[in-house]
């Protein structure tokens, strides 16, 4: 484990640093006080590295930063800083400097301020202020022999349980480390942009370029700017991070449409981590037109397009894109703006026209003229005269109409939304269900088409008039022909250029007398429908990196109809109010392994670990369901859609089907679970199995090493990992009774006719094998034997004392010895379902001296060692097993077969290597040994043990713990008629079978205490019968370990004699 010695603070005069001096010590180090200092926004971390290359160690690889404690206080959660709002900073070798010292290598990490600031901003802690309190928590990596082992450890429970540390509680000192945030000065700037996104200028804050976070900043934005010779005016503003260029939540757009100029112009904020930038959006100023009687002008008003980028489905989104949305999920895009843009100009055409009209009028003049005739008489002579007058007059007529001199009618061409989370970085929305109002224009090209002369007769003959002048010739009257002309000539008819939009008439081209109606100002453009610029089902490419993506957009209007010259054929307008998209492709890894404790026979199992057993199958469960961030669409659910690959890595060889996978190989899991087999050569012991689930965006973004426990809650991570602590144990099974020396009764059962060659017949523990699979339903051929257990003699089964029974059993793993401890129980003849524990005494010659009443377990008994040899023909060891043992051990046949070795006393049996053979040759699922595995190791990993046991013919049984010496004092010498002797019944020999490993009891056949907690009792697994009926119909009750019955009514022990214990 990595030993990190004392950490000293080094604050250099001109280095801006966030000094984090947290004493991350190894399990063997002495605890020391933690010291932490923050200054000027960079992380400076110094520690000592012993450059260890072997053993199990840990190292600090980064820090989690929170505003709350995770071990104490209101938000205490047991040491899980990631469950609080947090920032993560991981160490990078690029920031590392090393200096050799007496204690090893002093390592200094200097983390750039921008890295720290981005981490804090991403965590939503950009509102931190100078002198705020923060808490630091170590992030750790376990190493095995200098190589990273397992995933990063972000929580206290994870690092404490990662290995068997000597002092795991010492890790508490690496969490909840209180620091004071002495902030760095951060930049401030102001940026002016056009509505199309062009940058007009970027300037610095008027008062100072830098301020510390938390300092109040007020800015008054310029109301006007000149750009490319044109005047632009302020109409919108917002505030964003100087470092990330992302809009700051709560400081979004203020626009003149909804806010006063004062609010748009004057913005205020507290300085943020990473600095701030005030952004002013300017639109082109159109000079106001002076209204007059000579012209009518209506200009299109620049719209304020708005956009939405959100998760499908509209109205009920599955995700909140600002909080998080996975790659491969779909977005919908929506843009709202005016349906069209309309501008036009009319000029008033006013004039006068003259029309000539000629009047002709004949006057008949008559009068009486007084004359004298010849007679000088007064004669009244009628006189007449006709005069015709022609008079041409000019009549003026005024006219006024409106001539359409310019018109711009724009409709939407498309909207482009840009976001790097979109396919190819952008999506073009073309209008659908787009209803453009019909624009009808009647444009007359000449004045003649606007003005219609009045219809009249140019030459008018007025009615003649007779004028009687009396006695004189009358004067012609003075006629007012002008008035007559006015009356005879009508008014000029005029008409406008006609414009009608969507049924609304802006100007009429109907004929009017003299003067037309003034065109109206009209822009009835409304918002487009929600489906016009809309697209759903936009899939975020699965390769998209986890990040926050800024959204921008431009809507384009194109000229559809025009009159005269237009300044722009297309109009580009920036789309505002888009949200950012936080792509966070989730993956979870909460794997588990089937617990095989039902086959775990260890006497001291690690109950905190999952049990795996050699020569057994097990399942690895890697569900795609799990717990993720507590945001919309995440939480507890199935994340299979977003997981590219799930893998498991075993620190030992395993089989899947017929294929063997070498230790430390990553194996892909394709289903909910996979079945594996644990080969017999795997060493027993404690292991940690690693699992990982890679998100679909991992490989494209080189995220293979960006791991996190259980789920990638951190945006930077792509792989979820977990570890499963297991314990591998061997097996002890297959107890079989192979011989009873009461010949000839049992010869035909266990031997072939007229030989000592074993017949193959045997008595089993039960009717099942070691895996609980039924082997036979022949209850009668199981231990212990009762009357009728003989296959051909219904009266035979229970043997007299003095006869030997032989047995075999098997083990898997590296078992050094098999130890068997007999216990004795007296079963009364009258009720064979009852029993009482008993002590056994016997009479036998020990070291050439006959001893009476030797208590089993006494000092003398323990000296009564029975030596045996493997080559005893009655043990019936197959020749192929002897040959295999010769091959594996290098010993000769004589050495193996005929060398006497201690096997048992009546108190206990100890089967040593002398009585062990090896049966693991080619013992694999496919019968082949992998190339990297030593064949002999495989062969030795499965063993068979041979043993025998008997009680002497002269065996005496008394109740347990009866003081026979005291009885002798009371009775004198014994005549065997004393009432304390247990004679009328049977003696049950019960075996407690265990293996010995490293001088400790290791595996147990009965495993009684642990079996109560679900661990293996092999007697039960193998179908041991706890009740039997003998051939007489008598019911027997048995217990685990009952192996052999002796009939106390038979044997030499029945030969009464007088004697004592000495």
Secondary structure, 3 states (H helix, E strand, C coil): CCCCCCCCCCCCCCCCEEECCCCCCCCCCCCCCCCCCCECCCEEEEEEECCCCCCEEEEEEEEEEECCCCCCCCCCCCCCHHHCCEEEEECCHHHEEEEEECCEEEEEEEECHHHHHHHHHHCCCCCCCCCEEEEEEEEEEEEECCEEEEEEECCHHHHHCCCCCCCHHHHHHHCCEEEEECCCEEEEEEEEEECCCCEEEEEECCCCCEEECCCEEEEECCCEEEECCEEEEEEEEEEEECCCCCECCCCCCEECCCCCHHHHHEEEEECCCCCEEEEEEEEECCCCCCCCCCEEEECCCCCCCEEEEEECCCCCCCCCCCCCECCCCEEEEEEECECEEEEEEEEEEEEEEEEEEEEEEEEEEEEEEEEECCCCCEEEEEEEEEEEEEEEEEEEEEEEEEEEEEEEEEEEEEEEEECCCCHHHEEEEECCCCCCCCEEEECCCCHHHHEECCCCCCEEEEEEEEEECCCCCCCCCCCCHHHHHHHHCCCCEECCCEEEECCEEEECCCCEECECCCCCCCCCCCECCCCCCEEEEEECCCCCCCEEECCEEEEEEEEEEEECCCCCCEEEEEEECCCCEEECCCCECCCEECCCHHHCCECCCCCCCEEEECCCEEEEECCCEEECCCCCCCCEEECHHHEEEEEEECCCCEEECCEEECCCCEEEECCCEEEEECCCCCCCEEEEEEEEEEECCCHHHCCCCCEEECECCCCCCCEEEEEEEEEEECEEEEEEEEEECCCCCCHHHHECCCCCCECCCCEECECECCCCCECCCCHHHECCCCCCCCCCCCCCCCEECCCCEEEEEEEECCCCEEEEEEEEEEEECCCCCCCEEEEEEEEEEECCEEEEEEECCCHHHHHCCEEECCCCCCCCCCHHHHHHHHHHHCCCHHHHHCCCEEEECCCEEEECHHHEEECCCCCCCCCCCCCCCCHHHHHHCEEEEEEEECCCCCEEEEECCCCHHHHHHHHCCECCCCCCECCCEEEEEEEEEEEEECCEEEEECCCHHHHCCCCCCHHHHCCECCEEECCCCCEEECCCCEEEEEECCCCHHHCCCCECCC
